[in-house]
């Protein structure tokens, strides 16, 4: 059974805080199954955007996991803001979580590209 979006977001933010990092919920989405987008802030001032991986990236042995893909990598903040705004217009139930890290793979599972 797949974790509810709200529980996943809560666990993600707690893990980041436990490691001494910063995490914040920028947009609260649907508690049960909202798509989760992660805005990753890097120390050099750039940002990356992790988005839900397409269905084809899921392992048939573990279909309930949450996989992400890196949609944008180390770009200016404005590019991430615009991408998130487009997603929110398409789906108003999305979550946007902001974390500060240079190693997002510590907190997120990325599908094979």
N, C-alpha and C positions, 0 to 999 in steps of 0.2 A: 504494500500500500504506500502510495506517495505521500510525503509530508505535506500538510497544508502550507500554503504560501506564507501565512503569518508566522507559523512555527519555524519555517526555514529562515525567514528574515530575522526573527528573534535570535535564533541560534547563530546565524552569521554575525550579527552585531556583537553578541556576547563573546564570540571567539576573537574577534578583532580587538575588542576592549581588553580581554584577558591577556592578549599579547602586547598590551600597552599602546595600541593603535587607536585611531579614531574611526567611528562609523556613525552614520545617521540615516534615518529614514526620511528621504526627501519628498516622496509621494507614497501615501498609504493606498494600496490597491485592494482588490477583492481578497478577503481573508481566506477563503477556501482554495481558490485556484487562480489567482491573478498571476499574469506573467511577471517575472522578476528581472529587472534590468539593474546592473551594478555599474555605477559611475566610479571609476578608479582614478584617484588623484595620486600623481607621482611627485616625488620630491623636487624634480626639475621644473615643476609648474605645468607639465603637460597632463593630459587625461587619456584614459582608455574607456571603452564601453564594452561590457560583457552583457550579452543578450541570450535568451533561451536558444539552445541549439535546435536546428530543425529535426523533425521526427526521424529522419533517415540516419541521424547520428547516434540514435539510441541502441544500446546493446539488447538483443532479444532475450538474453539471460537476466538482465536487470532493467526492465522497461520502466520501473518506478523511480529511477534516480533522476536527479536534476542535473542536466548537462548544460553547459554554456559554450558560446562561441565568442571570440573576440571580434566585434564588429568594427571597432576603430581602435587604433593603437597609437598612443603617445601623440595626440593631436591637440590643437588649442581648445580651450574650454568651450568656446562658442560652437565648435563642430559637434561636441557632445550634447550641448544644450539643444541645438537644432534637431539632432537625431532623436532625442528623447521627446521633444515637442511633436515631431511627426508620429512617433509611436503612440503618444497619448491621444492624438487626434483620431488615430485608427482604433485604439482600444482604451477606453477611459478607466478600466480596472487594473492597469499596470501598477506595479511597485517600482519605485526607484530608490535604490540604496546607494549611499555614497560611502566609500571606504578610502583610506589613505594607506597605500602599500606599493612597493615596487615588485612584489611577488604575489599577484592575485591567485596563482595556482595553489598557494597555501590554503586558501579559503574556498575556492571554487573548482569544480570538476569541469574540465574543458573537453569537449568531444574532439575526435580526430578530425583534422581539417583536410 
